[in-house]
Amino acid sequence: MKVCLISFDIWGYDQKIVSKLNDLGHQAIHIKLSDYKYKYKSKFERVQNFLSKTFLKKNIKRINAEKHIIEILEKERNFDQIIVINPEWISEQTHHKIKSFTTNYTAYLYDSLANYDARHLLSIFNKVFSFDKHDVEKYNLIFLSNFMHVEKNENPVQSKYKVFSIASVDERYYIFKKIINFLNDKEISHLSIFFDKKKPKKEIKNTIFTDKRISQEEVKQKIEQSEIILDVLKNKQSGLSFRIFEAIALDKKIITTNQSISTYDFYNPNNIFLINDEDINIPDSFFNNPYQEIPTEIWKKYTLESWINTILN
């Protein structure tokens, strides 16, 4: 099957989809918009773009990025399927042009529609998948969770931390901070890494702030060195983050504020602790009890290969 994936892919998850598609015998290409760099022809054009964005709601860089997509599709011609991840950054007009290159135009949403509104585009697609069960029910979409994109190390890694978390500094930070203080008070070993351009005035024990992106390999290494992964839900979202599936792939316990995780077939209160962000209280037994393996038939449902088969079929 000839497949095209279109996405920004800032974190590199989507390239793994393309690699797996090719491994499975498909002919797949990736139009990765984060690699597209538009160069202004002059200082005047830069000023012109600022004014155009501000007053006309037209972005020269975005317009040229969309032209770039069409140019690639015209060279490659027809596809059996074109998949767009988080389609809200492409104009409606360009979506219709993209659709002309395939008989199966598919969208996958791994952000909630409340955070990134693509409702005006949904009718363009032949199929729309979403990782958010609330959106699936409200907008009659097809449910498909995120997937496991890391592989377990054949040689067990020595634990260095009881709990590990990594996130950007955003509206979730005050919850992270409360949990970190709880862990510090209980003297539970942990490491938290936060991505933020501004370093806070007050340092927090066992916490690192950085303005540099952490590679997927580095994140995997830290998860492997930990027993439990801490996950805090973004506002207006109920879908499970990639952090959850990294934990599942590497046989790690999870502490999360995402109550919807209890509706999934892999949920096991021995492995997953649902935390109330108003009352941070995690029993010692959760930290001390060993991890219980997920049944193989359930675990396989969340592999990248299973995700691809669902999208294609």
ABEGO torsion letter per residue (X at the ends): XBBBBBBAGAAGAAAAAAAAAAAAGBBBBBBBAAABBBBBABAAAAAAAAAAAAAAGBBAAAAAAAAAAAAAAAAAEBBABBBBBGAAABBAAAAAAAAAABABBBBBBABBAAABBAAAAAAABABBBBABAAAAAAAGBBBBBBBBABBBBABBBBBABABBBBBBBBAAAAAAAAAAAAAAAAGBBBBBBBBBABBBABBBBGBBBBABBBBAAAAAAAAAABABBBBBBBBGBABBBAAAAAAAAAGBBBBBABAAAAABAABBAAABBBBBAABBBBBAAAAABBBBBBBAAAAAAABAAAAAAAAAX
